[in-house]
Amino acid sequence: MRLSVTVIAEQTIAGEVRREVGSGGGGGRFGLGYFQDNVIESYVNDAVKAALTNLDRARPRPAR
């Protein structure tokens, strides 16, 4: 079993809206009982951190 989490972070600067995606998750040969609140929270935190990092570091390239 595997649980995947996808987060979309959005930022508006000077009227320009940017969105970036982050994901997290995990699992293995476990039953549903493995996914306790603390495990799910860890997956969510990883996804949020990735989305915010992408939003902070990724810069749009100029069009050609």
N, C-alpha and C positions, 0 to 999 in steps of 0.2 A: 504494500500500500504506500502511496506517496501523496503528500499534500503540497500543492504549489500555490504561492501567493504572488499576485502581480499588483503593483501600486503605480498610479500615475500622479506625479507631482506637477503642479502648475505654478508659474510665476509670471507676473505682469510687471514690466519695466517700461516706463515712458509709452504706455499704450500698446506695447508689443507683448503678446502672450506666447510663452514658451512652455512646452510640456515635455517631460522625460519619463521614462519607464524604469522601474526597478523590480527585481523579482527575488524570491527566496523560497525555501522549502526544503523538504527532505522526507525521509521515510526509509523503508526497508522491509524486511520480513517480520513485520509487526502487525498486531491487530489494531483495530480502531482505538482501543484503550491507550495506546502509546501516545496519542495526540492530546495530552493534557494541556491545560491553559498555558502553562509555562513554556511548553514546546512550541505551541502555536504562536505565542507572543514573540518568541525568539525568531521565528520565520518572518513574522510581520515586521519586526525591527530591522532585520536584514534587508528586506525589500524596501522599506522606507529609507534606510541609509543609502542603499544603492541608487534609488531615484533622486534623492537630494544631492548625492555626489555627482550624478550625471547632470543634474540641473545646474550645479555650480561650475563644473569643469567643461562641459560640452558647449562649444560656441558654434553658432551657425556659420557656415561658409558662405561667402558672397556668391551670388548667381553669376554665371558666365554668359 
